Structures are given as structure tokens and as C-alpha cells.
Amino acid sequence: MTTTMTLDGVQIAFDESGTAAPGPALVLLTGWCHDHRYYDRLVDHLLPDHRVIRVSWRGHGPDRTPVPDFGVSEQVTDTIALLDTLGVDTFVPVSHAHGGWVAMDMAEKLGPERVPRLMLVDLIMTRMPPEFRGALRTMQDPGTWQAARLALVDSWLADSSHEVVSHYVNREGGFGYDMWARCCRVIESAYDHWGSPMARMEQLTHPRPVRHVFSHPKIAAYDELHEEFAARHDWFSFTRLDGETHFPALELPAELAREVDDFLR
């Protein structure tokens, strides 16, 4: 059941399931312009072996009233405040897409004692591709944002016809220009500041196990990039899933859950 909690004047929607099983809790973080229901199909595969907290960012809960501007820093602060209130001590973030920037900043802020490892799912690990930057810029224009968003989502869905499409139509449809333009600014800023997620990982004060699980893009050079990075950093691992879309928690929930369990072991 979705619960909305007000923390420092900000409404944060979340749900919690499972029991206080041994080991760290799992904190499921979405990308922008999704809510915690993105993990509906995954969570059943994680229970009853884990305590699972699914978080919706501010402005992403049941109340979609536009909120004042915010970015990664506020997402980090909100999530830590929620977990502190819930009494969650040690946890492993499992983050989809650009929720990964939040997971990495939380790991830096809290250290390996509270965040002993983290899983990133389908995050663009390279420097920002020019075509993606162009899409982000176009979505920040009120005259072109809808067409740009649809083009980007079409590439994410890859002609899928199952639950992934339903998720987009029924849940992402609740976000308007304000939130989409904000997410584009924040994502672009993260790449401009760090260069790439791999460069961000290398700046962690205390390295710890990180795994990237992904389906896209389907090019050999992307796998080679991961292989080279793993060869240089024994704390990094990766798995390519045989998915069609950018949404493995919906498309391949059992496979993703197996990756989570394997990573925790």
C-alpha cells in the first residue's frame, strides 16, 4: 500500500514490504518521471527474502501538483530522511536509469557501513551521447517537448507490446512539461559534472561492489567498455540481459531478481 510521508515539508510516497530479514534492506529507486509502481512486477520476486522499500521522488507520488525545483541533492536528502524515519540502517540501492546518480551520491554520503554495495540498472555508462543530449535539450522547449519525449520513449519501448507499454501509458502520462524539463536539466548537469557514471564511480571515496545490469544499447563496443572497466576495478561487475526495452524490472523481473540475489551473495 502506498504511504505518503511529509519530511521537512516535502511529501514523499513509498511502500514497504517483506520482513526484517538478515542482511541489508533493498531500496528500489526509479528513474525520472516514473513512480514506485515501476517495480510492481519485480517486488514479488524479491519477497519474502528481503525487506523492500520502493521510493517515489518528490512530485512523483499520487499528488502530481507541480513542486518547486529540485535535483539529485534533494533526491538524496529526501531518501535518506525517509530511510532514517523508517529505521533502515544498512541498505543496498537498486536504481533504474538516472536514479543511479542518486544511488552513487547516497553511497558517497553514507559510506560503506550503511551502503555496502549498489546495483545500477540500464544507466548510460558512457559520456552523454550527442543524440541523447539533443533529445534532452529539445524536451526543455515547451513547444517541442512532447514530440521529443515520444521519440525517446519509442526507442526505450522497442516496439514492445506487453506491460512496459501499459506502464508508460498509464503511469508516465501523469507527468507534464514541468517535470520532464526538470529531469532533462538535472540529467544533463550530472553528465556535465562527472563526465560519465563510470567516472563518478571512480570518485567514490570508499569503493565497494557495484554491478550494472542492462539490455541497451545492443552494441559490442558497450560490452567492451564494461569489460575494460571491470578489468581495472575489481569491485565492478556487469550483466547484459536479453531484453528488448529500457525497463527490465517490468520486462524481465525474474531475471533481474536473480541478479539482485546473486549480487547480494
Helices and strands as residue ranges (DSSP letters): E 3-7, E 10-17, E 25-29, G 36-39, H 40-46, E 52-55, H 72-85, E 91-96, G 97-99, H 100-114, E 118-121, H 130-138, H 145-157, H 163-170, G 172-174, H 177-194, H 197-202, E 210-214, H 220-232, E 236-240, H 248-251, H 253-264
